[in-house]
Amino acid sequence: LGHILEAIQEIGNAKMQVLMYLLSKRNPATNLVIATQKEIAEATGVHKNTVWATIKTLAQHNIITPRQGIPG
């Protein structure tokens, strides 16, 4: 929990919207969110660079593991 709080402090309000989107769209069974950065940006109303920065920060804190491509 401490690393999640630390990451939240590092991200701002716009980035918090991205985090909340990821949490709300995750598949509870697999913990996966299947969406492009563009889709996340459009859904949250933030810039794609903000989405990328948020994903990078969350990954650095080992909260998420970004993947490319569609799982098969």
C-alpha positions, 0 to 999 in steps of 0.5 A, a space after each residue: 500500500 505504501 508504494 501505491 500512496 507514493 505513486 499517487 503523490 507523484 502523479 497529479 489530478 489529470 494522472 489520477 483520472 488515468 489511474 481511476 480509469 485503469 482501475 475501473 476498466 480492469 478485468 477482475 479475473 485477470 487484472 488486465 486493461 486492454 486499451 491503447 494510450 489513445 483510447 485512455 486519453 480520449 476516455 479521460 480527457 487528458 493528453 496522450 503524453 499524460 497517459 504515457 507518463 502515468 503508465 510509466 510512473 505506475 510501472 516504476 512503482 511496480 503497480 502495473 506492468 504495461 504490455 504491448 499487443 493483445 493477449 492471446 
